Amino acid sequence: MAKKISKEDAKNMGCALVAIVVTVVAIIAIIAVQLIPIVLPPVFLICALVYWVKYRRKDLPHVKNNFQLSNAEKEEYVDAWQKYKWAKDKLEECDRIIKDEGLRKRADGKLNQQSRRGQEVQGAIDNAIRIKEENSPIWSYYYDLPMVRYNNAKKHFSRYWAYFLAFVVWGILFATQPKAEMMDYHLYQTDEAISVVTDAWTGNDTINSTSGNETSNVDKGNTNKKKSATQTPPKEPAITIWEMFFIVLGIYLVVLICAKIYFSSKHKKPEK
């Protein structure tokens, strides 16, 4: 009998520990979520400054140059392309030689090295493959570089304006609204959400209780009624912190789309 009681006690302690851990995690999650509309708007200003610096320092010179390659970049691009093209033509020439002269291949795909001609053609193939592999990423990089610059400039430009105007709207709303009322109501909402979680887990602990515990549940319900009667919720402000945050988020998305459209209309995509 003593073993049965100890197992039941261990089981109850395990359930209680799980309930405590889940409750703590839920409370932390609620607090983290409720901090989002308070913390993120100032972060918008930091993001706006970061993208402004990126656009001014990295993108603006390319915008003025229509995103084209510099003379040095053009030379590297042409040199890499010519070497790549030569290697590609050389491989095609070697394939024709192999077919025309009937050169034999080994199991690994390379030419038979017993003949001098096979050694000569295989050496040309290996050299062409090496040159092709070395220069392929170089000319491909410079070929895509103007479009990469264009996309980066458009991204930095649109995000800078989106973050900046979203922060400006948030600052205007925050400055013109009663801050104390908004914060009190936000804290009240946070407390209510935490109370729902704690009350839910407290209620679960008493599901399998005896009739004596049922009496305590009645007393607890009466206590909660008294608590709710004494605590009057604060006055709801004209605009809550969450409503203000979603307005700012909407402003960010609208400005982001408009800024991208404006940039695309003002600056043409570079021709390849």
Accessible surface in RSA format (square Angstrom, percent):
REM  Atomic radii and reference values for relative SASA: ProtOr
REM  Chains: A
REM  Algorithm: Lee & Richards
REM  Probe-radius: 1.40
REM  Slices: 20
REM RES _ NUM      All-atoms   Total-Side   Main-Chain    Non-polar    All polar
REM                ABS   REL    ABS   REL    ABS   REL    ABS   REL    ABS   REL
RES MET A   1   176.63  91.5 133.25  88.2  43.38 103.3 115.19  97.9  61.44  81.4
RES ALA A   2    80.64  74.1  67.59 104.3  13.05  29.7  72.26 101.8   8.38  22.2
RES LYS A   3   164.25  80.1 162.07  99.4   2.18   5.2 106.71  96.0  57.54  61.3
RES LYS A   4   138.80  67.7 136.97  84.0   1.83   4.4  81.49  73.4  57.31  61.0
RES ILE A   5    89.24  50.8  89.12  66.4   0.12   0.3  89.24  64.3   0.00   0.0
RES SER A   6    62.48  52.8  53.24  71.1   9.23  21.3  46.20  98.4  16.28  22.8
RES LYS A   7   149.08  72.7 141.14  86.6   7.94  18.9  87.89  79.1  61.19  65.2
RES GLU A   8   106.59  61.2 104.64  79.2   1.95   4.6  35.47  68.6  71.13  58.1
RES ASP A   9    70.76  49.6  69.15  68.8   1.61   3.8  21.95  51.7  48.81  48.7
RES ALA A  10    62.09  57.1  49.98  77.1  12.12  27.6  53.71  75.6   8.38  22.2
RES LYS A  11   147.60  72.0 135.88  83.4  11.71  27.9  90.08  81.1  57.52  61.3
RES ASN A  12    93.68  64.6  88.54  85.6   5.14  12.4  26.06  62.7  67.61  65.4
RES MET A  13   139.44  72.2 131.82  87.2   7.62  18.1 107.92  91.8  31.52  41.8
RES GLY A  14    33.27  41.0   0.00   N/A  33.27  41.0  32.25  88.5   1.02   2.3
RES CYS A  15    77.32  58.5  67.22  75.0  10.10  23.7  30.48  77.2  46.84  50.5
RES ALA A  16    45.02  41.4  41.93  64.7   3.09   7.0  44.41  62.5   0.62   1.6
RES LEU A  17   109.60  61.0 108.86  77.9   0.74   1.8 109.60  77.0   0.00   0.0
RES VAL A  18    88.10  58.0  86.17  78.0   1.94   4.7  88.10  76.6   0.00   0.0
RES ALA A  19     7.06   6.5   6.73  10.4   0.33   0.8   6.93   9.8   0.13   0.4
RES ILE A  20   103.64  59.0 100.56  74.9   3.08   7.4 103.64  74.6   0.00   0.0
RES VAL A  21    79.13  52.1  76.70  69.4   2.43   5.8  79.10  68.7   0.03   0.1
RES VAL A  22    59.16  38.9  57.47  52.0   1.69   4.1  59.05  51.3   0.11   0.3
RES THR A  23    19.19  13.6  19.19  19.5   0.00   0.0  16.81  22.6   2.38   3.6
RES VAL A  24    72.84  47.9  72.24  65.4   0.61   1.5  72.80  63.3   0.04   0.1
RES VAL A  25    90.55  59.6  89.40  80.9   1.15   2.8  89.90  78.1   0.65   1.8
RES ALA A  26    26.83  24.7  20.24  31.2   6.59  15.0  26.50  37.3   0.33   0.9
RES ILE A  27    40.95  23.3  40.95  30.5   0.00   0.0  40.95  29.5   0.00   0.0
RES ILE A  28   107.39  61.1 106.03  79.0   1.35   3.3 106.74  76.9   0.65   1.8
RES ALA A  29    49.98  46.0  43.19  66.7   6.79  15.4  49.78  70.1   0.20   0.5
RES ILE A  30    31.16  17.7  27.99  20.8   3.17   7.7  31.12  22.4   0.04   0.1
RES ILE A  31    74.53  42.4  74.32  55.4   0.21   0.5  74.39  53.6   0.14   0.4
RES ALA A  32    53.32  49.0  44.77  69.1   8.55  19.4  48.70  68.6   4.62  12.2
RES VAL A  33    72.51  47.7  72.39  65.5   0.12   0.3  72.51  63.0   0.00   0.0
RES GLN A  34    23.35  13.1  23.08  16.9   0.27   0.6   8.72  18.6  14.63  11.1
RES LEU A  35    85.17  47.4  85.17  60.9   0.00   0.0  85.17  59.8   0.00   0.0
RES ILE A  36    65.58  37.3  62.74  46.7   2.84   6.8  65.55  47.2   0.03   0.1
RES PRO A  37     1.74   1.3   0.00   0.0   1.74   6.3   0.00   0.0   1.74  10.8
RES ILE A  38    55.88  31.8  49.17  36.6   6.71  16.2  51.92  37.4   3.96  10.7
RES VAL A  39    77.18  50.8  72.51  65.6   4.67  11.3  76.35  66.3   0.83   2.3
RES LEU A  40    63.21  35.2  63.21  45.2   0.00   0.0  63.21  44.4   0.00   0.0
RES PRO A  41     0.07   0.1   0.07   0.1   0.00   0.0   0.07   0.1   0.00   0.0
RES PRO A  42    58.43  42.6  55.97  51.0   2.45   8.9  56.49  46.6   1.94  12.0
RES VAL A  43    51.52  33.9  51.52  46.6   0.00   0.0  51.52  44.8   0.00   0.0
RES PHE A  44    14.80   7.4  14.80   9.2   0.00   0.0  14.80   9.0   0.00   0.0
RES LEU A  45    61.81  34.4  61.81  44.2   0.00   0.0  61.81  43.4   0.00   0.0
RES ILE A  46   106.65  60.7 106.56  79.4   0.09   0.2 106.60  76.8   0.05   0.1
RES CYS A  47    31.62  23.9  29.83  33.3   1.79   4.2   1.95   4.9  29.67  32.0
RES ALA A  48     1.29   1.2   1.26   1.9   0.04   0.1   1.29   1.8   0.00   0.0
RES LEU A  49   100.92  56.2 100.71  72.1   0.21   0.5 100.92  70.9   0.00   0.0
RES VAL A  50    69.07  45.4  64.63  58.5   4.43  10.7  68.64  59.6   0.43   1.2
RES TYR A  51    33.05  15.4  33.05  18.8   0.00   0.0   8.47   6.4  24.58  30.3
RES TRP A  52   110.49  44.3 110.31  53.4   0.17   0.4  93.18  49.7  17.31  28.1
RES VAL A  53    58.32  38.4  57.49  52.0   0.83   2.0  58.32  50.7   0.00   0.0
RES LYS A  54    73.85  36.0  72.28  44.3   1.57   3.7  31.15  28.0  42.69  45.5
RES TYR A  55    24.99  11.7  24.99  14.2   0.00   0.0  16.66  12.5   8.33  10.3
RES ARG A  56   122.49  51.4 111.10  56.6  11.39  27.1  15.83  21.6 106.66  64.6
RES ARG A  57   189.91  79.7 166.09  84.7  23.82  56.7  53.89  73.6 136.03  82.4
RES LYS A  58   129.96  63.4 122.67  75.3   7.28  17.3  80.64  72.6  49.32  52.5
RES ASP A  59     6.48   4.5   6.09   6.1   0.40   0.9   0.40   0.9   6.09   6.1
RES LEU A  60    33.04  18.4  33.04  23.6   0.00   0.0  33.04  23.2   0.00   0.0
RES PRO A  61    72.19  52.6  61.29  55.9  10.90  39.6  66.11  54.6   6.08  37.8
RES HIS A  62    53.89  29.5  53.68  37.3   0.21   0.5  27.03  27.9  26.86  31.3
RES VAL A  63    14.47   9.5   9.75   8.8   4.73  11.4   9.75   8.5   4.73  12.8
RES LYS A  64   161.04  78.6 125.66  77.1  35.38  84.2  82.80  74.5  78.24  83.3
RES ASN A  65    74.42  51.3  66.55  64.3   7.87  19.0  19.70  47.4  54.72  52.9
RES ASN A  66   102.43  70.6 100.36  97.0   2.07   5.0  17.64  42.4  84.80  82.0
RES PHE A  67     3.23   1.6   3.23   2.0   0.00   0.0   3.23   2.0   0.00   0.0
RES GLN A  68    65.27  36.5  64.41  47.1   0.86   2.0  28.67  61.0  36.60  27.8
RES LEU A  69    19.03  10.6  13.96  10.0   5.07  12.7  13.96   9.8   5.07  13.6
RES SER A  70    52.30  44.2  45.60  60.9   6.70  15.4  46.38  98.8   5.93   8.3
RES ASN A  71   117.92  81.3 112.45 108.7   5.46  13.2  29.26  70.4  88.66  85.7
RES ALA A  72    62.71  57.7  56.69  87.5   6.02  13.7  59.38  83.6   3.33   8.8
RES GLU A  73    34.55  19.8  34.42  26.0   0.14   0.3  11.58  22.4  22.97  18.8
RES LYS A  74    97.29  47.5  97.29  59.7   0.00   0.0  48.24  43.4  49.05  52.2
RES GLU A  75   123.20  70.7 115.08  87.1   8.13  19.3  44.82  86.7  78.38  64.0
RES GLU A  76    89.96  51.6  83.82  63.4   6.14  14.6  34.73  67.2  55.23  45.1
RES TYR A  77    54.49  25.4  54.49  31.0   0.00   0.0  33.11  24.9  21.37  26.3
RES VAL A  78    70.79  46.6  70.28  63.6   0.52   1.2  70.79  61.5   0.00   0.0
RES ASP A  79    66.57  46.6  64.77  64.5   1.80   4.3  19.37  45.6  47.20  47.1
RES ALA A  80     2.30   2.1   1.89   2.9   0.41   0.9   2.17   3.0   0.14   0.4
RES TRP A  81    94.04  37.7  94.04  45.5   0.00   0.0  69.76  37.2  24.28  39.4
RES GLN A  82   110.42  61.7 102.84  75.2   7.58  18.1  34.83  74.1  75.59  57.3
RES LYS A  83    97.17  47.4  94.14  57.8   3.04   7.2  51.04  45.9  46.14  49.1
RES TYR A  84    30.96  14.5  30.96  17.6   0.00   0.0   4.23   3.2  26.73  33.0
RES LYS A  85    87.11  42.5  87.11  53.4   0.00   0.0  57.93  52.1  29.18  31.1
RES TRP A  86   117.54  47.2 112.98  54.7   4.57  10.7  89.83  47.9  27.72  45.0
RES ALA A  87     0.00   0.0   0.00   0.0   0.00   0.0   0.00   0.0   0.00   0.0
RES LYS A  88    88.02  42.9  87.86  53.9   0.16   0.4  33.40  30.1  54.62  58.2
RES ASP A  89    60.22  42.2  56.80  56.5   3.42   8.1  27.68  65.2  32.53  32.4
RES LYS A  90    57.03  27.8  55.07  33.8   1.96   4.7  15.53  14.0  41.50  44.2
RES LEU A  91    32.97  18.4  32.38  23.2   0.60   1.5  32.38  22.7   0.60   1.6
RES GLU A  92    81.70  46.9  79.15  59.9   2.56   6.1  30.95  59.9  50.76  41.4
RES GLU A  93    66.69  38.3  66.69  50.5   0.00   0.0  15.85  30.7  50.84  41.5
RES CYS A  94     2.43   1.8   2.43   2.7   0.00   0.0   0.20   0.5   2.22   2.4
RES ASP A  95    72.54  50.8  71.00  70.7   1.54   3.6  17.29  40.7  55.24  55.1
RES ARG A  96   135.75  57.0 134.46  68.5   1.29   3.1  62.60  85.6  73.15  44.3
RES ILE A  97    36.22  20.6  34.45  25.7   1.77   4.3  36.22  26.1   0.00   0.0
RES ILE A  98    18.37  10.5  16.97  12.6   1.40   3.4  16.97  12.2   1.40   3.8
RES LYS A  99   169.51  82.7 140.27  86.1  29.24  69.6  90.98  81.9  78.53  83.6
RES ASP A 100   120.79  84.6  82.38  82.0  38.41  90.8  29.48  69.4  91.31  91.1
RES GLU A 101    88.09  50.6  55.22  41.8  32.86  78.2  37.42  72.4  50.67  41.4
RES GLY A 102    55.07  67.9   0.00   N/A  55.07  67.9  34.11  93.6  20.96  46.9
RES LEU A 103    33.39  18.6  20.20  14.4  13.20  33.2  22.21  15.6  11.18  30.1
RES ARG A 104   191.98  80.6 181.66  92.6  10.32  24.6  56.66  77.4 135.33  82.0
RES LYS A 105   122.04  59.5  90.09  55.3  31.94  76.1  40.11  36.1  81.93  87.3
RES ARG A 106   105.01  44.1  88.17  44.9  16.84  40.1  47.25  64.6  57.76  35.0
RES ALA A 107   119.66 110.0  69.91 107.9  49.75 113.2  82.54 116.2  37.13  98.4
RES ASP A 108    95.77  67.1  56.11  55.8  39.66  93.8  49.52 116.5  46.25  46.1
RES GLY A 109    44.90  55.4   0.00   N/A  44.90  55.4  30.99  85.0  13.91  31.2
RES LYS A 110    93.64  45.7  92.03  56.5   1.61   3.8  47.20  42.5  46.44  49.5
RES LEU A 111     1.40   0.8   1.40   1.0   0.00   0.0   1.40   1.0   0.00   0.0
RES ASN A 112    46.30  31.9  45.16  43.6   1.15   2.8   8.42  20.3  37.88  36.6
RES GLN A 113    61.13  34.2  56.25  41.1   4.88  11.6  36.84  78.4  24.29  18.4
RES GLN A 114   167.68  93.8 129.42  94.6  38.25  91.1  50.38 107.2 117.30  89.0
RES SER A 115    54.01  45.6  45.93  61.3   8.08  18.6  47.73 101.6   6.28   8.8
RES ARG A 116   206.81  86.8 196.69 100.3  10.13  24.1  69.88  95.5 136.94  83.0
RES ARG A 117    85.07  35.7  80.66  41.1   4.41  10.5  41.68  57.0  43.39  26.3
RES GLY A 118     1.33   1.6   0.00   N/A   1.33   1.6   1.33   3.6   0.00   0.0
RES GLN A 119    93.13  52.1  84.18  61.5   8.95  21.3  18.83  40.1  74.30  56.4
RES GLU A 120   104.25  59.9  89.71  67.9  14.54  34.6  43.92  85.0  60.33  49.3
RES VAL A 121     4.33   2.8   2.48   2.2   1.84   4.4   4.33   3.8   0.00   0.0
RES GLN A 122    13.14   7.3  13.14   9.6   0.00   0.0   7.05  15.0   6.09   4.6
RES GLY A 123    38.72  47.7   0.00   N/A  38.72  47.7  32.46  89.1   6.25  14.0
RES ALA A 124    27.22  25.0  17.10  26.4  10.12  23.0  24.87  35.0   2.35   6.2
RES ILE A 125    23.74  13.5  23.74  17.7   0.00   0.0  23.74  17.1   0.00   0.0
RES ASP A 126    59.53  41.7  51.48  51.2   8.05  19.0  28.41  66.9  31.12  31.0
RES ASN A 127    55.85  38.5  51.56  49.8   4.29  10.3  20.16  48.5  35.69  34.5
RES ALA A 128     0.00   0.0   0.00   0.0   0.00   0.0   0.00   0.0   0.00   0.0
RES ILE A 129    69.56  39.6  69.55  51.8   0.01   0.0  69.56  50.1   0.00   0.0
RES ARG A 130   118.66  49.8 114.90  58.6   3.76   9.0  59.57  81.4  59.09  35.8
RES ILE A 131    29.47  16.8  29.47  22.0   0.00   0.0  29.47  21.2   0.00   0.0
RES LYS A 132    64.94  31.7  64.94  39.8   0.00   0.0  24.09  21.7  40.85  43.5
RES GLU A 133   118.25  67.9 103.62  78.4  14.63  34.8  42.61  82.4  75.63  61.7
RES GLU A 134    91.78  52.7  79.23  59.9  12.55  29.9  42.73  82.7  49.05  40.0
RES ASN A 135    11.43   7.9  11.43  11.0   0.00   0.0   0.03   0.1  11.40  11.0
RES SER A 136    37.63  31.8  37.63  50.2   0.00   0.0   9.56  20.4  28.07  39.3
RES PRO A 137    81.95  59.7  69.98  63.8  11.97  43.5  77.67  64.1   4.28  26.6
RES ILE A 138    72.76  41.4  70.11  52.2   2.64   6.4  72.76  52.4   0.00   0.0
RES TRP A 139    50.46  20.2  50.46  24.4   0.00   0.0  50.46  26.9   0.00   0.0
RES SER A 140    41.21  34.8  40.99  54.7   0.23   0.5  12.09  25.8  29.12  40.8
RES TYR A 141   126.13  58.9 116.81  66.5   9.32  24.2  91.08  68.4  35.05  43.2
RES TYR A 142    25.87  12.1  25.24  14.4   0.63   1.6   4.78   3.6  21.09  26.0
RES TYR A 143    86.88  40.6  79.83  45.4   7.05  18.3  51.71  38.9  35.18  43.4
RES ASP A 144    55.24  38.7  55.23  55.0   0.01   0.0  17.64  41.5  37.59  37.5
RES LEU A 145    15.29   8.5  14.75  10.6   0.54   1.4  15.29  10.7   0.00   0.0
RES PRO A 146    12.90   9.4  12.90  11.8   0.00   0.0  12.90  10.7   0.00   0.0
RES MET A 147    41.11  21.3  40.51  26.8   0.60   1.4  34.58  29.4   6.54   8.7
RES VAL A 148    71.04  46.7  69.46  62.9   1.58   3.8  70.90  61.6   0.14   0.4
RES ARG A 149    27.08  11.4  24.60  12.5   2.48   5.9   9.37  12.8  17.71  10.7
RES TYR A 150     1.32   0.6   1.32   0.8   0.00   0.0   0.00   0.0   1.32   1.6
RES ASN A 151    67.74  46.7  64.02  61.9   3.72   9.0  23.74  57.1  44.00  42.5
RES ASN A 152    53.68  37.0  53.51  51.7   0.17   0.4   3.63   8.7  50.05  48.4
RES ALA A 153     0.10   0.1   0.10   0.2   0.00   0.0   0.10   0.1   0.00   0.0
RES LYS A 154    42.84  20.9  42.84  26.3   0.00   0.0  12.47  11.2  30.38  32.4
RES LYS A 155    75.95  37.1  75.07  46.1   0.88   2.1  29.78  26.8  46.17  49.2
RES HIS A 156    14.78   8.1  14.78  10.3   0.00   0.0   9.45   9.7   5.33   6.2
RES PHE A 157    29.34  14.7  29.15  18.1   0.18   0.5  29.34  17.8   0.00   0.0
RES SER A 158     0.00   0.0   0.00   0.0   0.00   0.0   0.00   0.0   0.00   0.0
RES ARG A 159    79.90  33.5  79.90  40.7   0.00   0.0   2.39   3.3  77.50  47.0
RES TYR A 160    37.97  17.7  37.97  21.6   0.00   0.0  15.56  11.7  22.41  27.6
RES TRP A 161    91.83  36.8  91.83  44.4   0.00   0.0  86.59  46.2   5.24   8.5
RES ALA A 162     0.00   0.0   0.00   0.0   0.00   0.0   0.00   0.0   0.00   0.0
RES TYR A 163    37.95  17.7  37.95  21.6   0.00   0.0   4.55   3.4  33.40  41.2
RES PHE A 164    70.15  35.1  70.15  43.4   0.00   0.0  70.15  42.5   0.00   0.0
RES LEU A 165    61.27  34.1  61.25  43.8   0.03   0.1  61.25  43.0   0.03   0.1
RES ALA A 166     0.00   0.0   0.00   0.0   0.00   0.0   0.00   0.0   0.00   0.0
RES PHE A 167    44.55  22.3  44.52  27.6   0.02   0.1  44.55  27.0   0.00   0.0
RES VAL A 168    54.60  35.9  49.42  44.7   5.18  12.5  53.73  46.7   0.87   2.4
RES VAL A 169    40.19  26.4  39.90  36.1   0.29   0.7  40.19  34.9   0.00   0.0
RES TRP A 170    33.07  13.3  33.07  16.0   0.00   0.0  31.45  16.8   1.62   2.6
RES GLY A 171    25.65  31.6   0.00   N/A  25.65  31.6  21.60  59.3   4.04   9.1
RES ILE A 172   101.89  58.0  97.54  72.7   4.36  10.5 101.33  73.0   0.57   1.5
RES LEU A 173    36.70  20.4  36.70  26.3   0.00   0.0  36.70  25.8   0.00   0.0
RES PHE A 174    62.35  31.2  62.35  38.6   0.00   0.0  62.35  37.8   0.00   0.0
RES ALA A 175    69.01  63.5  46.69  72.1  22.32  50.8  47.55  67.0  21.46  56.9
RES THR A 176    95.89  68.2  62.52  63.4  33.38  79.5  65.07  87.4  30.82  46.6
RES GLN A 177    40.22  22.5  35.30  25.8   4.92  11.7   1.26   2.7  38.96  29.5
RES PRO A 178    62.34  45.4  48.94  44.6  13.40  48.7  61.60  50.9   0.74   4.6
RES LYS A 179    99.29  48.4  92.65  56.9   6.64  15.8  64.67  58.2  34.62  36.9
RES ALA A 180    72.47  66.6  60.69  93.7  11.79  26.8  69.33  97.6   3.14   8.3
RES GLU A 181    65.22  37.4  61.84  46.8   3.38   8.0  26.24  50.8  38.97  31.8
RES MET A 182     2.06   1.1   0.95   0.6   1.10   2.6   0.96   0.8   1.10   1.5
RES MET A 183    68.15  35.3  68.10  45.1   0.05   0.1  61.12  52.0   7.03   9.3
RES ASP A 184    75.23  52.7  70.23  69.9   5.00  11.8  13.27  31.2  61.96  61.8
RES TYR A 185    33.79  15.8  33.79  19.2   0.00   0.0   7.37   5.5  26.42  32.6
RES HIS A 186     4.94   2.7   3.95   2.7   0.99   2.5   3.90   4.0   1.04   1.2
RES LEU A 187   105.13  58.5 100.87  72.2   4.26  10.7 100.87  70.8   4.26  11.5
RES TYR A 188    66.37  31.0  61.22  34.8   5.15  13.4  43.52  32.7  22.86  28.2
RES GLN A 189    60.66  33.9  53.72  39.3   6.94  16.5  20.32  43.3  40.34  30.6
RES THR A 190    17.34  12.3  17.34  17.6   0.00   0.0  15.86  21.3   1.49   2.2
RES ASP A 191    75.41  52.8  73.41  73.1   1.99   4.7  20.06  47.2  55.34  55.2
RES GLU A 192    77.87  44.7  77.57  58.7   0.30   0.7  18.62  36.0  59.25  48.4
RES ALA A 193    38.23  35.2  29.13  45.0   9.10  20.7  36.47  51.4   1.76   4.7
RES ILE A 194    36.58  20.8  36.58  27.3   0.00   0.0  36.58  26.3   0.00   0.0
RES SER A 195    30.81  26.0  28.92  38.6   1.88   4.3  19.40  41.3  11.41  16.0
RES VAL A 196   100.98  66.5  95.82  86.7   5.17  12.4  99.66  86.6   1.32   3.6
RES VAL A 197    27.59  18.2  24.78  22.4   2.81   6.8  27.59  24.0   0.00   0.0
RES THR A 198    44.85  31.9  42.74  43.3   2.12   5.0  35.76  48.0   9.09  13.7
RES ASP A 199    72.90  51.1  66.38  66.1   6.52  15.4  21.24  50.0  51.66  51.5
RES ALA A 200    55.30  50.8  40.05  61.8  15.25  34.7  52.55  74.0   2.75   7.3
RES TRP A 201    73.49  29.5  73.49  35.6   0.00   0.0  62.91  33.5  10.58  17.2
RES THR A 202    55.04  39.1  53.15  53.9   1.88   4.5  32.15  43.2  22.89  34.6
RES GLY A 203    33.69  41.5   0.00   N/A  33.69  41.5  29.62  81.3   4.06   9.1
RES ASN A 204    74.08  51.1  60.35  58.3  13.74  33.1  13.02  31.3  61.06  59.0
RES ASP A 205    92.76  65.0  63.41  63.1  29.35  69.4  28.66  67.5  64.10  63.9
RES THR A 206    38.05  27.1  30.53  31.0   7.52  17.9  24.48  32.9  13.57  20.5
RES ILE A 207   123.95  70.5  93.40  69.6  30.55  73.6 100.23  72.2  23.71  64.3
RES ASN A 208   146.63 101.1 111.70 107.9  34.93  84.1  39.95  96.1 106.68 103.1
RES SER A 209    30.58  25.8   7.05   9.4  23.53  54.2   6.51  13.9  24.07  33.7
RES THR A 210    98.40  70.0  89.93  91.2   8.47  20.2  85.09 114.3  13.31  20.1
RES SER A 211    83.71  70.7  74.84  99.9   8.87  20.4  41.16  87.6  42.55  59.6
RES GLY A 212    49.58  61.1   0.00   N/A  49.58  61.1  38.80 106.5  10.78  24.1
RES ASN A 213    60.44  41.7  60.16  58.1   0.29   0.7   2.74   6.6  57.71  55.8
RES GLU A 214   104.42  59.9 102.57  77.6   1.85   4.4  33.94  65.7  70.48  57.5
RES THR A 215    84.22  59.9  80.33  81.4   3.89   9.3  58.96  79.2  25.26  38.2
RES SER A 216    54.76  46.3  49.31  65.8   5.46  12.6  43.56  92.8  11.21  15.7
RES ASN A 217    50.43  34.8  42.90  41.5   7.54  18.1  23.49  56.5  26.95  26.0
RES VAL A 218    94.40  62.1  86.68  78.5   7.72  18.6  93.45  81.2   0.95   2.6
RES ASP A 219    80.05  56.1  76.91  76.5   3.15   7.4  28.19  66.3  51.86  51.7
RES LYS A 220    66.18  32.3  61.09  37.5   5.09  12.1  60.92  54.8   5.26   5.6
RES GLY A 221    28.06  34.6   0.00   N/A  28.06  34.6  27.41  75.2   0.65   1.5
RES ASN A 222    67.49  46.5  65.80  63.6   1.69   4.1  16.86  40.6  50.63  48.9
RES THR A 223    81.70  58.1  80.38  81.5   1.33   3.2  58.10  78.0  23.61  35.7
RES ASN A 224    62.64  43.2  58.47  56.5   4.17  10.0  23.91  57.6  38.73  37.4
RES LYS A 225   146.92  71.7 141.81  87.0   5.11  12.2  90.40  81.4  56.52  60.2
RES LYS A 226   146.22  71.3 141.77  87.0   4.45  10.6  89.16  80.3  57.06  60.8
RES LYS A 227   113.81  55.5 107.84  66.2   5.96  14.2  62.40  56.2  51.41  54.8
RES SER A 228    77.67  65.6  57.91  77.3  19.75  45.5  49.53 105.5  28.13  39.4
RES ALA A 229    76.98  70.8  45.87  70.8  31.10  70.8  57.06  80.4  19.91  52.8
RES THR A 230   108.47  77.1  77.12  78.2  31.35  74.7  75.36 101.2  33.11  50.0
RES GLN A 231   107.56  60.1  95.37  69.7  12.19  29.0  39.90  84.9  67.65  51.3
RES THR A 232   112.32  79.9  91.71  93.0  20.62  49.1  62.43  83.9  49.89  75.4
RES PRO A 233    81.01  59.0  64.84  59.1  16.18  58.8  65.44  54.0  15.57  96.8
RES PRO A 234    46.23  33.7  28.29  25.8  17.94  65.2  40.18  33.2   6.04  37.6
RES LYS A 235   157.20  76.7 139.16  85.4  18.04  43.0  95.80  86.2  61.40  65.4
RES GLU A 236   100.98  58.0  83.47  63.1  17.51  41.7  21.03  40.7  79.95  65.3
RES PRO A 237     7.57   5.5   0.03   0.0   7.54  27.4   1.14   0.9   6.43  40.0
RES ALA A 238    98.23  90.3  51.88  80.1  46.35 105.4  64.96  91.5  33.27  88.1
RES ILE A 239    19.79  11.3  19.79  14.7   0.00   0.0  19.79  14.3   0.00   0.0
RES THR A 240    10.26   7.3   9.69   9.8   0.58   1.4   6.97   9.4   3.29   5.0
RES ILE A 241     8.09   4.6   6.27   4.7   1.81   4.4   6.27   4.5   1.81   4.9
RES TRP A 242    51.84  20.8  51.73  25.0   0.11   0.3  48.46  25.8   3.38   5.5
RES GLU A 243    83.49  47.9  80.00  60.5   3.49   8.3  36.63  70.9  46.86  38.3
RES MET A 244     2.70   1.4   2.70   1.8   0.00   0.0   2.70   2.3   0.00   0.0
RES PHE A 245    13.57   6.8  12.98   8.0   0.60   1.6  13.41   8.1   0.17   0.5
RES PHE A 246   120.06  60.1 111.02  68.8   9.04  23.5 111.44  67.6   8.61  24.7
RES ILE A 247    79.82  45.4  71.30  53.1   8.53  20.5  78.21  56.3   1.62   4.4
RES VAL A 248     0.12   0.1   0.12   0.1   0.00   0.0   0.12   0.1   0.00   0.0
RES LEU A 249    62.61  34.9  62.53  44.7   0.08   0.2  62.53  43.9   0.08   0.2
RES GLY A 250    30.00  37.0   0.00   N/A  30.00  37.0  29.45  80.8   0.55   1.2
RES ILE A 251    54.23  30.9  53.65  40.0   0.58   1.4  53.69  38.7   0.55   1.5
RES TYR A 252    28.46  13.3  28.46  16.2   0.00   0.0  17.50  13.1  10.96  13.5
RES LEU A 253    91.92  51.2  91.92  65.8   0.01   0.0  91.92  64.6   0.01   0.0
RES VAL A 254    89.69  59.0  87.77  79.5   1.92   4.6  89.60  77.9   0.09   0.2
RES VAL A 255    23.59  15.5  22.66  20.5   0.93   2.3  23.55  20.5   0.05   0.1
RES LEU A 256    26.26  14.6  26.26  18.8   0.00   0.0  26.26  18.4   0.00   0.0
RES ILE A 257   104.33  59.4 103.37  77.0   0.96   2.3 104.28  75.1   0.05   0.1
RES CYS A 258    71.53  54.1  65.98  73.6   5.55  13.0  26.76  67.8  44.77  48.3
RES ALA A 259     9.32   8.6   3.62   5.6   5.70  13.0   8.98  12.6   0.34   0.9
RES LYS A 260    80.83  39.4  80.51  49.4   0.32   0.8  31.25  28.1  49.58  52.8
RES ILE A 261   112.35  63.9 108.25  80.6   4.10   9.9 111.60  80.4   0.76   2.1
RES TYR A 262   115.27  53.8 111.34  63.3   3.93  10.2  88.64  66.6  26.63  32.8
RES PHE A 263     1.67   0.8   1.52   0.9   0.15   0.4   1.67   1.0   0.00   0.0
RES SER A 264    47.39  40.0  34.11  45.5  13.28  30.6  27.81  59.2  19.58  27.4
RES SER A 265    88.44  74.7  49.42  66.0  39.03  89.9  49.20 104.8  39.25  55.0
RES LYS A 266   130.49  63.7  99.55  61.1  30.94  73.7  60.97  54.9  69.51  74.0
RES HIS A 267    36.69  20.1  33.28  23.1   3.41   8.7  19.17  19.8  17.53  20.4
RES LYS A 268   183.79  89.7 167.96 103.1  15.83  37.7 114.18 102.8  69.61  74.1
RES LYS A 269   125.66  61.3 109.30  67.1  16.37  39.0  56.10  50.5  69.57  74.1
RES PRO A 270    13.56   9.9   0.91   0.8  12.65  46.0   6.00   5.0   7.56  47.0
RES GLU A 271   156.83  90.0 137.00 103.6  19.83  47.2  56.62 109.5 100.20  81.8
RES LYS A 272   150.16  73.3  78.48  48.2  71.68 170.7  69.91  62.9  80.25  85.5
END  Absolute sums over single chains surface
CHAIN  1 A    18337.3      16271.9       2065.4      11470.9       6866.3
END  Absolute sums over all chains
TOTAL         18337.3      16271.9       2065.4      11470.9       6866.3
